[in-house]
Amino acid sequence: MTDYTLKGLHCSNCSDDLEKELNQFTGRSKVKIDYDMSMLTVDETDADMEKIKKVLEFEKITLKPLEERAEKSDSEHSHHHSHHHGMQSMMSQESSKKMLIVFGVNLTFSAIEFVFGLLFNSIAIMTDAVHDLGDALSIGLATYFERISTKEANDQYSFGHQRFSLLGALVTAVILLGGSAVILVTAVPRLLDPVEVNHEGMFWLSLFAIAANGFSAWLMSRGESHNESLLNLHMMEDVLGWIGVLTVSIILNYTDWNILDPLLSIGIASFIIYKTWPLFKETIEIFLEATPKNLSREKIEEAILSIKGVTNVSHLHVWSIDGKEHAMTVTVSTSLEGMDDMETIKDKIRDDLSDYAVHHSTIEVVYDPGKTLMKIKS
């Protein structure tokens, strides 16, 4: 039995159908597809491998020896963020569970802040209560979208639902940026007219807040998605903010420097805007189908041109599905006339680009016997 890794397999139902189709080309043994591991097992002595490979090519699925995947796995993970869909689905489900816990923590704590903000006569704590309520609402939305993102492809969403996770990240980023802007607008007038607060109550509440938000930040720091990265910023913002409140409460115990409160708010809000903007911009770029930042369109074109038989490349478009998995369309020209040669070119392009996490590819080959289209190298 021989094991292969499959790249471009995105649906467990499709996996079952594919397995049945491939078993038409075997004898007594059976083709086995492990969707979660993106692995195909087949007895090559009892199967028509040419027909199996042709079906996989038609379905835009790349077949590679398992040992080749093992050799490349480390570099693919660090440089190209290549993860199979089954693992992505499990990770997304785990992410949504963690986000649900964080949602509960934030919603509960925002209610506690409202109560103690009134008791301590602290506008700063009340403001943070509003901010935490916004956090909770954004986390709830993000959790909902994260769950949707684990659904498989269907007739309406043929690429899958991965981008719903990005939609949650976008909503979170907007709330972060908007909330920070509101804090800035609120804090500036308080520089001119500082408000006295109950510093002893602030001290004890800040200790509890640091523990609660620190736990939430720790949960989110273990994730990899855009959603989790942005939500981790939410939690880190709150942890840093409450550390600042703790520090200010200690200082106010010995001084009347009430101006420290608005200064702290301005510093934290500025920091969050600085950290959130790049992630917001990257998420927008994915929605606008820009070329992924970790890929070079020029290098991809050079790689395709280096393939034997390819004379030119045009209409090369590369975009990201969800920030990790990418798609591509391209037109290439060749002077080779045999159908086998053209299929070999397509196979080589798909094989090379699968290392860049490009698993959705549409390749058009233009026959150019006179080499009219040949690219002149400078």
C-alpha positions as CSV (number, residue, x, y, z in Angstrom):
1,M,0.0,0.0,0.0
2,T,1.2,3.5,-0.8
3,D,0.2,6.7,1.0
4,Y,-0.2,10.1,-0.7
5,T,-1.0,13.5,0.5
6,L,-3.9,15.3,-1.2
7,K,-3.9,19.1,-1.6
8,G,-7.1,20.9,-2.6
9,L,-9.5,18.6,-0.8
10,H,-12.2,20.8,0.8
11,C,-15.3,18.8,1.6
12,S,-15.9,15.5,3.5
13,N,-18.9,14.7,1.4
14,C,-16.9,15.4,-1.8
15,S,-14.1,13.1,-0.3
16,D,-16.6,10.2,0.1
17,D,-17.8,10.7,-3.5
18,L,-14.3,10.9,-4.8
19,E,-13.3,7.7,-3.0
20,K,-16.2,5.9,-4.7
21,E,-15.2,7.2,-8.1
22,L,-11.5,6.3,-7.7
23,N,-12.5,2.7,-6.6
24,Q,-13.8,2.1,-10.2
25,F,-10.1,1.9,-11.1
26,T,-9.0,-0.7,-8.6
27,G,-9.3,-4.5,-8.4
28,R,-9.7,-6.3,-5.1
29,S,-8.1,-3.6,-3.0
30,K,-9.8,-0.3,-2.3
31,V,-8.7,3.3,-2.4
32,K,-9.0,4.9,1.0
33,I,-9.2,8.7,1.6
34,D,-8.7,10.1,5.1
35,Y,-10.3,13.6,4.8
36,D,-9.0,14.8,8.2
37,M,-5.4,13.9,7.4
38,S,-5.8,14.8,3.6
39,M,-4.3,11.4,2.8
40,L,-5.0,8.8,0.1
41,T,-4.0,5.2,0.5
42,V,-3.9,2.9,-2.6
43,D,-2.3,-0.4,-3.7
44,E,-0.6,0.7,-6.9
45,T,-0.2,-2.9,-8.1
46,D,-3.9,-3.3,-8.0
47,A,-5.0,0.1,-9.4
48,D,-4.9,2.0,-12.6
49,M,-2.8,5.0,-11.3
50,E,-3.0,6.9,-14.6
51,K,-6.8,7.0,-14.5
52,I,-6.8,7.9,-10.8
53,K,-4.4,10.7,-11.4
54,K,-6.5,11.9,-14.3
55,V,-9.6,12.1,-12.1
56,L,-7.7,14.0,-9.4
57,E,-6.4,16.4,-12.0
58,F,-9.9,17.0,-13.2
59,E,-11.0,17.8,-9.7
60,K,-8.0,20.1,-9.2
61,I,-6.5,18.0,-6.4
62,T,-2.8,17.6,-6.2
63,L,-1.3,14.2,-5.4
64,K,2.1,14.0,-3.7
65,P,4.1,11.2,-2.0
66,L,3.7,11.2,1.7
67,E,7.4,11.3,2.3
68,E,7.6,14.5,0.2
69,R,5.0,16.1,2.4
70,A,7.0,15.2,5.5
71,E,10.2,16.7,4.0
72,K,8.4,20.0,3.2
73,S,6.0,20.3,6.1
74,D,8.2,22.5,8.2
75,S,9.1,25.0,5.5
76,E,5.5,25.1,4.2
77,H,4.2,25.8,7.7
78,S,6.6,28.6,8.4
79,H,6.7,30.2,5.0
80,H,3.5,29.5,3.2
81,H,1.0,28.7,6.1
82,S,-0.1,25.5,4.4
83,H,-2.8,23.6,6.5
84,H,-5.2,20.9,5.2
85,H,-8.9,21.7,5.4
86,G,-9.7,19.0,8.0
87,M,-7.3,20.4,10.5
88,Q,-8.5,23.9,9.7
89,S,-12.1,22.8,10.5
90,M,-11.1,21.3,13.9
91,M,-9.0,24.4,14.7
92,S,-11.9,26.7,13.8
93,Q,-14.3,24.7,16.1
94,E,-11.8,24.9,18.9
95,S,-11.4,28.7,18.2
96,S,-15.2,29.2,18.5
97,K,-15.3,27.4,21.8
98,K,-12.6,29.6,23.2
99,M,-14.2,32.7,21.8
100,L,-17.5,31.7,23.5
101,I,-15.8,31.5,26.9
102,V,-14.2,34.9,26.3
103,F,-17.6,36.3,25.3
104,G,-19.1,35.1,28.6
105,V,-16.2,36.6,30.6
106,N,-16.5,40.0,29.0
107,L,-20.3,40.2,29.1
108,T,-20.3,39.3,32.8
109,F,-17.4,41.6,33.7
110,S,-18.9,44.6,31.8
111,A,-22.1,44.3,34.1
112,I,-19.8,44.2,37.1
113,E,-18.0,47.3,35.9
114,F,-21.3,49.2,35.5
115,V,-22.3,48.4,39.1
116,F,-18.9,49.3,40.7
117,G,-18.5,52.3,38.4
118,L,-21.6,53.8,40.0
119,L,-20.6,52.8,43.5
120,F,-17.1,54.3,43.1
121,N,-18.4,57.4,41.2
122,S,-15.8,56.6,38.6
123,I,-16.3,57.8,35.0
124,A,-13.2,55.9,33.9
125,I,-14.6,52.6,35.1
126,M,-18.0,53.4,33.5
127,T,-16.3,54.2,30.3
128,D,-14.4,50.9,30.4
129,A,-17.7,49.2,31.1
130,V,-19.1,50.5,27.9
131,H,-15.9,49.5,26.1
132,D,-16.1,45.9,27.5
133,L,-19.8,45.7,26.5
134,G,-18.7,46.6,23.0
135,D,-16.0,43.9,23.3
136,A,-18.5,41.3,24.3
137,L,-20.8,42.2,21.4
138,S,-18.0,42.0,18.9
139,I,-16.8,38.7,20.4
140,G,-20.3,37.3,20.1
141,L,-20.5,38.3,16.4
142,A,-17.0,36.9,15.8
143,T,-17.9,33.6,17.5
144,Y,-21.0,33.3,15.3
145,F,-19.0,33.9,12.1
146,E,-16.3,31.6,13.2
147,R,-18.8,28.8,13.6
148,I,-20.2,29.5,10.1
149,S,-16.7,29.4,8.7
150,T,-16.4,25.7,9.5
151,K,-19.2,24.7,7.2
152,E,-18.3,23.0,4.0
153,A,-18.7,24.3,0.4
154,N,-22.2,24.3,-1.2
155,D,-23.8,25.5,-4.3
156,Q,-24.0,29.1,-3.0
157,Y,-20.5,29.2,-1.4
158,S,-18.5,27.1,-3.8
159,F,-15.1,28.0,-2.2
160,G,-16.5,27.2,1.3
161,H,-17.4,29.5,4.2
162,Q,-13.9,30.4,5.4
163,R,-14.3,34.1,4.7
164,F,-17.0,34.3,7.4
165,S,-14.2,34.1,9.9
166,L,-12.7,37.2,8.2
167,L,-16.0,39.0,8.4
168,G,-16.0,38.5,12.1
169,A,-12.4,39.8,12.2
170,L,-13.5,42.8,10.2
171,V,-16.4,43.6,12.5
172,T,-14.1,43.3,15.5
173,A,-11.4,45.6,14.0
174,V,-14.1,48.2,13.2
175,I,-15.3,48.1,16.8
176,L,-11.8,48.3,18.2
177,L,-10.9,51.3,16.0
178,G,-14.2,53.0,16.7
179,G,-14.0,52.4,20.4
180,S,-10.5,53.7,20.6
181,A,-11.5,56.8,18.7
182,V,-14.4,57.4,21.2
183,I,-11.9,57.0,24.1
184,L,-9.7,59.6,22.6
185,V,-12.5,62.1,22.1
186,T,-13.7,61.5,25.7
187,A,-10.2,61.6,27.3
188,V,-9.0,64.9,25.8
189,P,-11.5,67.1,27.6
190,R,-10.7,65.4,30.9
191,L,-7.1,66.6,30.5
192,L,-8.5,70.1,31.2
193,D,-10.9,69.0,33.9
194,P,-9.7,65.8,35.7
195,V,-12.3,63.9,37.7
196,E,-11.6,62.6,41.2
197,V,-12.3,58.9,41.7
198,N,-12.4,56.3,44.5
199,H,-8.8,55.1,44.1
200,E,-9.2,52.3,46.7
201,G,-12.1,50.8,44.8
202,M,-10.2,51.1,41.6
203,F,-7.3,49.2,43.1
204,W,-9.3,46.1,44.1
205,L,-11.4,46.1,41.0
206,S,-8.3,46.4,38.8
207,L,-6.7,43.3,40.4
208,F,-9.8,41.2,39.6
209,A,-10.0,42.7,36.1
210,I,-6.4,41.9,35.3
211,A,-7.0,38.2,36.3
212,A,-10.2,37.9,34.2
213,N,-8.9,39.7,31.1
214,G,-5.5,38.0,31.4
215,F,-7.2,34.6,31.3
216,S,-9.1,35.7,28.1
217,A,-5.9,37.0,26.5
218,W,-4.1,33.7,27.2
219,L,-6.9,31.8,25.5
220,M,-6.8,33.9,22.4
221,S,-3.0,34.1,22.2
222,R,-3.0,30.3,21.4
223,G,-5.0,30.8,18.1
224,E,-3.9,31.5,14.5
225,S,-6.9,33.0,12.8
226,H,-7.4,36.7,12.0
227,N,-10.4,36.5,14.4
228,E,-8.3,35.3,17.3
229,S,-5.5,37.8,16.6
230,L,-7.9,40.7,16.7
231,L,-9.7,39.3,19.8
232,N,-6.3,38.9,21.5
233,L,-5.8,42.6,20.9
234,H,-9.1,43.2,22.7
235,M,-8.0,41.2,25.7
236,M,-4.5,42.7,25.7
237,E,-6.0,46.2,25.5
238,D,-8.0,45.4,28.6
239,V,-5.1,43.8,30.5
240,L,-2.8,46.8,29.8
241,G,-5.6,49.2,30.6
242,W,-6.3,47.6,34.0
243,I,-2.6,47.5,34.8
244,G,-2.6,51.2,34.1
245,V,-5.6,51.7,36.3
246,L,-3.9,49.7,39.1
247,T,-0.8,51.9,38.8
248,V,-2.9,55.1,38.7
249,S,-4.9,53.9,41.8
250,I,-1.7,53.4,43.7
251,I,-0.3,56.8,42.7
252,L,-3.6,58.5,43.6
253,N,-3.4,57.0,47.0
254,Y,-0.5,59.3,47.7
255,T,-1.1,62.2,45.3
256,D,-3.9,64.2,43.6
257,W,-2.6,63.7,40.1
258,N,-6.0,62.9,38.6
259,I,-4.7,63.9,35.1
260,L,-3.1,60.5,34.9
261,D,-6.4,58.9,34.2
262,P,-7.1,60.6,30.9
263,L,-3.4,60.4,29.9
264,L,-3.5,56.7,30.4
265,S,-6.7,56.4,28.3
266,I,-5.1,58.3,25.4
267,G,-2.0,56.1,25.6
268,I,-3.9,52.9,25.5
269,A,-6.2,54.0,22.7
270,S,-3.3,55.2,20.6
271,F,-1.6,51.8,21.1
272,I,-4.6,49.8,20.1
273,I,-5.2,51.9,16.9
274,Y,-1.5,51.4,16.0
275,K,-1.7,47.6,16.5
276,T,-5.2,47.1,14.9
277,W,-4.8,49.1,11.8
278,P,-2.4,46.7,10.0
279,L,-4.7,43.7,10.7
280,F,-7.7,45.7,9.6
281,K,-5.9,46.7,6.4
282,E,-4.8,43.1,5.7
283,T,-8.4,41.8,6.2
284,I,-9.7,44.4,3.8
285,E,-7.0,43.4,1.2
286,I,-8.2,39.8,1.4
287,F,-11.8,40.8,0.8
288,L,-10.6,42.9,-2.2
289,E,-8.7,39.9,-3.5
290,A,-5.3,41.4,-3.4
291,T,-2.3,39.2,-4.0
292,P,-1.4,37.7,-0.6
293,K,1.5,39.5,1.2
294,N,3.6,36.3,1.6
295,L,3.4,35.6,-2.2
296,S,5.2,37.3,-5.0
297,R,3.3,37.4,-8.2
298,E,6.6,38.1,-10.1
299,K,8.3,35.0,-8.6
300,I,5.2,32.8,-9.3
301,E,5.4,34.0,-12.9
302,E,9.1,33.2,-13.1
303,A,8.5,29.7,-11.6
304,I,5.8,29.0,-14.3
305,L,8.1,30.3,-17.1
306,S,10.8,28.0,-15.9
307,I,8.7,25.0,-16.6
308,K,9.7,23.1,-19.7
309,G,7.5,23.9,-22.7
310,V,6.0,27.2,-21.3
311,T,6.8,30.1,-23.6
312,N,4.7,32.9,-21.9
313,V,2.4,33.7,-19.1
314,S,-0.6,36.1,-19.0
315,H,-3.6,36.9,-16.9
316,L,-2.0,35.6,-13.8
317,H,-4.2,36.3,-10.8
318,V,-3.6,35.1,-7.3
319,W,-5.9,35.9,-4.4
320,S,-6.5,34.5,-0.9
321,I,-9.7,32.7,0.3
322,D,-9.2,33.2,4.0
323,G,-5.6,34.4,4.5
324,K,-4.2,30.9,4.6
325,E,-5.5,29.2,1.5
326,H,-5.1,30.8,-2.0
327,A,-6.6,30.5,-5.5
328,M,-5.1,31.3,-8.9
329,T,-6.1,31.6,-12.6
330,V,-3.5,31.8,-15.4
331,T,-3.1,31.5,-19.1
332,V,0.1,30.0,-20.5
333,S,1.4,29.5,-24.0
334,T,3.4,26.6,-25.4
335,S,4.8,25.4,-28.7
336,L,4.3,21.7,-27.7
337,E,1.4,20.2,-29.6
338,G,0.8,16.9,-27.8
339,M,-2.1,16.8,-25.3
340,D,0.2,14.8,-23.0
341,D,2.7,17.7,-23.0
342,M,0.0,20.2,-22.2
343,E,-1.3,18.1,-19.3
344,T,2.2,17.7,-18.0
345,I,2.6,21.5,-18.0
346,K,-0.6,21.9,-16.0
347,D,0.4,19.1,-13.5
348,K,3.8,20.8,-13.0
349,I,2.2,24.2,-12.4
350,R,-0.3,22.8,-9.9
351,D,2.4,20.8,-8.2
352,D,4.8,23.8,-7.8
353,L,2.1,26.2,-6.6
354,S,0.7,23.8,-4.0
355,D,3.8,24.6,-2.0
356,Y,2.5,28.2,-1.8
357,A,-0.9,27.0,-0.4
358,V,-2.5,27.7,-3.9
359,H,-5.0,24.8,-4.0
360,H,-7.7,26.3,-6.3
361,S,-6.2,26.8,-9.8
362,T,-7.6,27.3,-13.3
363,I,-5.0,26.9,-16.0
364,E,-5.6,27.7,-19.7
365,V,-3.1,26.5,-22.2
366,V,-2.8,28.3,-25.6
367,Y,-1.1,26.3,-28.4
368,D,1.5,28.6,-30.1
369,P,3.4,26.5,-32.7
370,G,5.1,29.6,-34.2
371,K,6.2,30.9,-30.8
372,T,4.5,34.2,-31.6
373,L,3.7,34.7,-28.0
374,M,7.2,33.7,-26.6
375,K,8.3,36.0,-23.9
376,I,11.6,37.7,-24.7
377,K,13.8,37.6,-21.6
378,S,15.7,40.7,-20.7
